[in-house]
């Protein structure tokens, strides 16, 4: 497949200066969002996604209630300013519905829904900026938002996009690379090594698929390490805040006893 742009130069560098296996800079933020039970923002390079989680809570519609497990509802919104064409997509847009369905099927075997029968977990995904790897960013942000909401998971879900240029595998593609290369998005559970998602919208030769899958698993381990560090930092902050609250209440109680 001939490339219309210089994807990989003779020195082994890509158009943004990375090596073929190098991931873009990752930013994870688990700051609270008003009203949400859990939220997270993720950036892979210039691609930015924010996810809010509500629940487990009572389903708004009786038809959505499942008697032996929680129902997972996923809604995706793409900001018109997230791309250069500024195209506004409605909720019924085929691309948005596909994204929502893919995210839901990815997390259904990971969330312990049996613990919350006859309830619903709402996941709202907001794509703020697109520069390739949108699906991987949505999945990684959803993992952190669910963890932030206290929803029990069997494992982290870490996703990355891989492609092939002139028989050379590449990871974490930008929009320019995705438009020009056959690529696949893979989501893995790092502890068990299980694959929860393989999404491929272009043709990829079977001889290259196995190598991409192996590299995606290794990249998932790198992403997992970063995500785990953010979760630990967030948990430590909550524990410290709880401890400070206990110490403050003890001090107030002692002051009241002294006054009496």
N, C-alpha and C positions, 0 to 999 in steps of 0.2 A: 504493500500500500504506500503510494507516494504521498509525502506530506506537502501541504500548501505553505506551511511556515516551518521555520527551523525549530523543531521540537527539541532535538539533542544535537549539539555541535560536536566537532571533532575532538574537543577537549573533554567531552563527557558532561557538559553542563547544559541545563535546560534554559528556557527563555527567561526565567526568573532567578537564575543563578544557582539553582539547586542541582545536586547530583540526582541520578535516576531513582535511587532508593530513598532519598532524603524527604522527610515530611516537612510540611510548612509549619510555621510558628503556630502553636496552639495556645489559646487562652480560655480558661474555664472560670466561671463566676457563679457561685451559688447564693448570691445575695437574695434576700427575701423580696417577694412582690406582694403588694397589698392585696389581701383577699384570697390569695392562693395558698394551698397547703404545702406546696413545694414548687420551686422554680429554679431555672438554671440558664445561663447564657454561655454559648460556645462559639469560638471563632477559630476557623482553620484558614490561616492566611487572611484573605479579604472576605471570605464567606462567614456570615454571622447569622446565628439562629438563637432564638429565645423560646423556651418551653415552660409552660405553666401547668401544674397538676392540681386537680381538685378531687378530693375523695381519699379513700372510699366513702361514698355517701349514698343516700337513697336515690334511686333512679327517678328521673323526672317523669318518664313515661312508663306505664305498667308493662307495655309491650317489650321494653328493653330489659326487663327483670329476668334473671336466670336463677332458678331455685337453688342450685348447688354451687354456684361460683359467682364471682363479680363479672360484670360486663365491662369491657374496655371500649371507651369511645374516644376516637382520635379525630381532631379537626385541624386542618392545615390552612394557614393564611400566608400569602406571599405579598409583601409590600410592593406597590407599583414602582417605587423608587429603587427597588433592589437590583434592577438590571437597567441597562442603557436604553432599552426600548420603552420603558415605563408602561408596560402593558398591564392593565388591571384585570386580574383573574377573579371570577366569581366562585362561590363555594361549590357550584355544580360543575366547575371546569374539570375536564377529564384528567388532566395532569395532576390537579390537586387531589382528586378522589383516589388516584393511583398511589400517590404519596401516602395518604392517610391509611389506605388499605395495607400498604407494605409495612408501615410502622406498626400497625396493629398486629399483623401476623408475625412480626419479628418479636414482639414482646409478650404475646399470649403464652408461649411455653416458658417464659422466664418469670413473669409475675405470679406469685402464689395466690391466684384468684380464689382457690378453694377456701381460704381463710375468711373470705368476705362474701358469703352467699347472699343473693338478692340485693346486691348493691352495685354501684357503678363507679368507675374510675375514669374521670375526664382528663384527656391530655390535649392541650392546645399548643400547637406548634406555629411559631411566627418566624418566617424567613425575612430577615432584615436586609441582607446583602448577599449577592450570588457571584461567586467566582470559582465555580467547580466544587465538586464534593458536597453538594447540598444535602443529599440523602445521608451521607456519613455524618455530617454535622447535626442533622435532625435526630439521628439515632443516638449519638453520643450525648447530646443535650437532654434527650428524653431519659436516658439512664440516670444522669445526675439529678434531674428534676424529681424522678420517682424516689431516688434515695433521699433527697432533701425532704420529701413529703412523708418519709417513713414507711413507704410501701415495700413489703418484703420481696426481695428478688432472690432467685437461685444463684445469680452471678451477675457481674457487670456485663453489659453488651457494648463491645467496642467495634466500630466500623471504620473502614478505609476503602478508598477507590484505587483500583489498579488498572493499568493499561499496557499495551505493547506497541513499541515503535521500532520497526526494522529488527524484529526478533529480540529487542531489548526491553525487559519488563520495567515499568515505572510505577511509582506509588504517589498517591495524593495528588490527583490531577487538577489543573486549573481549567477554566472554561475553554480556553484556546486549545488545550490538550484534549479535553473531552470531545470537542467538536471535530477533531482530526484523527483520533485514535479509537480503535476498538477497546472498550473498557468494561469493567465489572465492579460492582460494589459488594463487599463481603463484610458481614458482621459475625463476630466470634465471641464465645464465652471463654475468657482467658484461663480460668482455673481448670476447666474440663477439656478445653480445646474444641468444644462443639461449635459447629457453624449454624447460626440461626437465620442467616439470610445470604442468598446469592442472587443479586439483581443485575441482569445483563440486558441492555437495550440494543446492543450492537453485536455483530458476529465476532467470535473470538475462537481462534484455532484451538482444537482440543490439546495439541502438544504444548501450548502456552498456558492453558487454563490451570494445570496442576501447579506450575511454577508460580503463577499469580496467587493461587490459593495459599501456597506455602508462605510466600512473602507477606500476604495480607495477615496471616496468623501471627507472624513475627511482629509486624507493625501494630497489630492489636495488643500485643504484650507491652509495647512501648506506650501506647495511648492509655492502656489500663494503669500503668505505673503513675502517669500524670494525673489521671482522674482519681485514683485512690488517694494520692497525696492531698488533693483538693477536698475530698470527702473527710479525710482525717482532720485537716485543718478546720473545716466547718464544724465537725463534731467537737473538737477541742474547744472551739469558741463557745459553743452552746453549753458545754459542761462547765467551763470557767464562769459563764454568765449565771448559771444555776447556782454555783458555789458562792458567787458574790451576793446573790439574792438571799441565800441562806444565812450568810454571815451578817448581812444588813438586818435581817429580821431578828436574829439572835441579839444583836446590839440594841435594837429598839426594845426588845422584851426586857433585857437587863436594865435599860434606862427607866422603863416603867416600874420595874420592881424597886429600883433605887429611890424613885420619887415617892412611892407609897411607903 
